[in-house]
Structure formats: C-alpha cells, structure tokens
Amino acid sequence: QYRSTWARHVEPRWADVPCDAIRPLDVQQWLMEQGRSVAMASMHLMRQVLDYATRYELIPTNPLEVRYLLPSASTVARRDDGIWTPEELGEVWHACHDTWLEPAMLLAGFAGCRVGEALGVRSDDVRMVREQGTSVALVRIERQIDSRAREADRTKNRWSRRTALLAGQPAKRLMELAALAGQAREEPETCVYLTRFPGKEKATQQQLRRAFTQSLEGHNVRVHLFKNLRSTWQTNARWVLRLPPWVVEPMMGHVGKTVTGRYYDKPSDQELVSALAEAWREHPFGDAYAWLKS
C-alpha cells in the first residue's frame, strides 16, 4: 500500500521538491485535489518521510505536522466513469490515428489494457494469426510503465500477466504499427515501445493522458479519461460482441470470485482467439468506421 500510494500520489508531485522548499499552502492544495481516503493515506506517508528528514536535521520542523483541511467525504467530486459508444470509439480512434497515441489507444480501446500496460507493449510483444478468416492480434502483457516512465517488470497482479487480443481492422493496424516500430529500432536485437513520446524512448502516463484529452478536444470528440477506454472495451465485449463473462474476464486480466474462476478455469490463448474471432465475424463493429475506407 505504501509503494502504491507513493508511486501514484506522492512521487509525481513531491519527489523532485527539496524538503526545505515544501510550503503548507502547496500541500493543502495538493490534498484538496484528491479524494478523502487518498488524501489521508498520502499525508500519512509523506509525514513519515519528512519525519526522517527532521530527525537528521535536514529541516527544522516537519511541514506535514501542520493541521490541514481534508476533502469532505460527501463533497468529493465523482470521477468521470463515462464510456464511449461503439460509434464514438471510432471517432476516438480517428482523433488518435497517425499520432504517437494510436498504439496505446488501440490497446486500451480494443483490447482492454490498463494505462500502464498499454504503454509497456513493445514491438516484439505483438503477433498476428488468422482464425477462420478473421485477423486476430495477440499481445503479450507482462510489464507496465509507471507515472515516471519507468518500466516495471510486473503487472497489477498475477492474473494481469496475460495475452490481450484485438480483432479485425484494429488488429491489423496495431500489427502495422508494431512493424513500423521494429523498423525504427537502432539495433536488430533491440525492442522498442509502440507508444513513444516524440523524441523519447517511451511515454509517461501523464503525457499520454494530457495528449489524449487535447487530441479529442481538437477533433470535437466527447472527452472522458483515457483509462475509460478499458471500461468501454469491456462493455462492448459483453453487449456488442456478446462474449460471455467467462471469456471477457481473462481477456481483461481479471479472475472470477468463484473457486472455478480462481483455480480451475484456465483457457488457452487459442480458445480465446477462437471465441473473439467468432464474435467479431458476427459483430465487426471496429471494421465499419467510414474514415477507415479513406
């Protein structure tokens, strides 16, 4: 819990700030930008870090010992949990097409990857198969990129390490982008990230979120958080592709709450490929966008 709180809430704002440059007013503003429970956990952790600095006389007093106001549990703004319809998802893809955001958008919107997972996919993680005439891309998910563009050789939990799947035109486009990334590598044996901030080896989650919002606003597309692409995919998988929950859950890196889901139900990649290909042939919603034909 400490590692997670540090990486997600404390480090992005305070890691580069000298201990003696922390102003209570800035701390107060930072706390009010978070939910109440997150603010309490963040403040507790940061207070302990600065206790260390105080003990060894790097700073005279701990600025986190000041009495701060916390967000009210009843007035904390609800996070955006909206999703895009299948038609709107096509507009999102169009807004990101031919930009550095496109690989991550495809992985999140058409394969249900988390933000860090989408950023962590490299050129050698993607391969294509044909299943009964339908193109299916298989993407190895075994790492993620954190808020400071560092590669974590682990996923959220052990079930998140999986093969993510895309079908149809999104699969073909992701394969094209993987091939282009492979051609751009400096040495044959190296692998490159599919999503790279211009001029950088990879991108941070903040860079991705900011550019994604700007891209949608620039194309007059309804804006939601980038992470909502994952919810969009799960909804489309269930209600458009009509895939049953026991197929969707392993694709998302989830594990069921039942004994069967946790210990016994272990579908192979081929079984998931067959299920997705069959559903996509019946409801190829990602192949029908008008702009793809041009």
N, C-alpha and C positions, 0 to 999 in steps of 0.2 A: 504494500500500500504506500509506503514511503517513497519507493522508487517511482511508482506511477504518479503520485502527487507531485514529486519533484520534476519529473520529465514533462508532464502535461501543463502544470500550472505555475510552478515557481521558476524553474530554469529559464523558460522563454523570456520572462520579464526581468529577472534579477541576476542571472548567472554572471553577466558582464558588468554589473554595477559594484563599485568598491563599497566595502562595508560602511565606511565613513561618509558615503555620499547618499545613503538611504534617507529620504525625507518622509516623515509621518504622513504628510499630505498625499504623497505619491502612493504610499502603502494604502491609505484609506480609499483612494480612487480605484486602485487595483482590486481591493476586496469587494467593493460595490459592483464591480463588473462580473462577479462570479455568483453562482448560487450559494445559498447559505451554508450548506454542508461542505461544499468545496472550499469556501472561504475559511471556514473553521479549521479544516484539515490543513490548508495551505499556511494559514497563520501559525498553527501549532508547529508545523515542520520548520518554517523559516525562523521562528523564535528559538528553536533548539540549535539551529545552525549558528545564529548570531550570539547565543549564549557562549558558544565555543570561542568566538572572536572576542567577546567581552572578558572571558576568563583569562585569556592570554594577552589582555591589554592592547589588542589591536584597535578597539574602540572603547571609549569611557563608559558608555551605557548601551543597553540593548534597545534599539528603536522599536522593537516589536513588543516591548513591555508597556507601551502607551495604551490607554484604553480606546479601542476602536469600535466604531459602529459596524454591525454586521447586517447584510441584506435581510430583510424580513422574509420569513418563510412564506408568508401569504401574498407578498407582492413581487416575488422574483419573476421576471418575465419568462414565459414559457418558451422553450427553444423551438425553433422552426422545425416542424416534423412533416411538412408538406412533401408530396411527391409529384412527379410529372406523369401525365397520361402517356400511353404509347406514342401518340402523335407528337406531343410536346417533347418527348425524349428524342425524337428525330430532329426537332429544332435545336435541342441542346447539342446533339452530335454535329449538326451543321455549323453551329456557332464555334465549335472547337475544331472543326475539320481543317487540316493542313496547318495546325498550330502545335506548339510543343505540348499542349494539354491533351491532345487527342488520344494517345495511348492510355493514359490514366482514366480518361472519361469512358473509353470503351470497356476497360477492365471493371470499372465500378458500375456503369450503367447497363452492361450486357453480360456481366459475369458475377456481379455482387461482391466485388472486392472492397475491403476496407481502405481508407485513405492511405495508410502506411503500406499496406500490401500492394496497392496499385502502383505506388512509387518504387517499390522494391523489385519489380519484374525486370529481368534483363533479357538480352537478345537470345540467349541460349535456353531460356525457360519456356519458349513457345514452339509448338509443333502442330502440324495440321494433319487431319485424317479425313477421309471421305466415308460416310456411313449412309448407305442406301441412297446415294446421290446428293447428300447434304454435307456441306463443308462444316467441320467442327474443329475449332482450335482448342488445344489442351495447354493450359498454362500452369507451370509449377509454382505454387505459393509456398515459400519456405523462409522468407525473410521480410522485413519491413523497414521503412525509413522513418526515423523519428522527427521530432519538431526542429532538430538542429542539423538535419541532413546526414545523420549518422546511420550507418547500416546496422541493424540489429539482426543477428543470425538466429532469430527466433520469431514466433508468431504469438498472437494474443494468448492462445492456449494450445494444447497438443492437438485438438481437433481442427484448429485453423490451418495446420500444415496439410495441404490438400492439392488436388488438381482442379483448378477453376476452368469452366467451359464456356465458350461462345459458339454460336452457330450462324450460318448464313453470311450475309454481307459484312456484319461486324467482325466475324471470324476472319474473313478474307482480308479485310482492311488491317486488322491487327497483325496478320502474318506479313503483309506488305511493310508495315512499319517496323516489324522485327527484322525483316531482311534489310531494310534501309539502315537500321541501326547497326546491324552486323557489318555492312559495307563501310560504315564510317569509323570502325574501330582502327586504332593505330597499329596494333599487332594482331596477327591471326588468332593467337591463343587467348586473347583477352575478350571479355564480355562487357557490353555497355548497357546502361539502363535505358529502357524505352522512353521514359519520361525524364527529360533533362531541361533544367532551366537554361536559357540561352547563355552560352559561354561557360557553363558549369558541367561537372560530371553527373550531377543529379539535382533534384529539387527538394526544397523543404515543404512540409505540409502547409505552412503559412503562404509560401509563394504560390502553391497550387490553388489554395482556396481564394486568394486575392485575385489572381489572374482569371480564375473560373468565373467569379462574380462579375468582373469587368467585361469579360467576353460575352456573357449572357446579356448584361445591360446594354452593351454596344450593338447587339443584334435584336433588341427588344423582345427577349425571351424571358418568360417568367422565372424569377430567381428564387432558388432555395439553396441550402447549404450543399457543398459538394458531397458530404457524407450521405445525403439523402438519396443519392443515386443507388446506393445499396438497397435501401428500402423500396425504391422504385423497381429495381430488378426483382426482388423477392415477390412483390405484388404482381408484376407482370408474369413471372414464372408460374404463379398459382392461378391467376384469374384470366390471363390471356393464353398462355401455353397450356394451361390446365394440368400442370405437373402436380402429382400428389405430394403431400408434405414429406414423406419418407424419401423422396427424390430430391426435393428442394433443400432440405436441411443439410445433407452432406455437401451439396454444391456450395452452400453458404459458409461452410466450416462450423456448423452447429452440431450439437449432439442432443438427441432426444432425452426427455426426462425419465423415460421408462427404462427398465432393465434391458429390454430388447435394443432400444436405441443406443444405450451407453456401452453395451458389452457384446452384442451379438450381430447387429445389422451392420455389415461392413461391405457395401457394394464396391465392385471393382470399377476402374476408370471406364472399361468397355461397356459395362452395364449402364453407367451414367451417360456415356456418349450415345448409346442406342436410345435411351429414353428421351434425351434432349433432341436428337435428330428427328425422331418420330413426331415429337410435339411441334418442332419447328416446321416440318413439312405441312402440318395441319394448320398452323397459325404463324406464318412467317412475317410477323409484324415489323421486324427490323430490316426487311428487304424491300419494303414498299414505299419508302420515302421518295417523293418526287425529285428532290435535288440529287439523289444518287444517280438518276438516269442521265443527268447532265455532266 
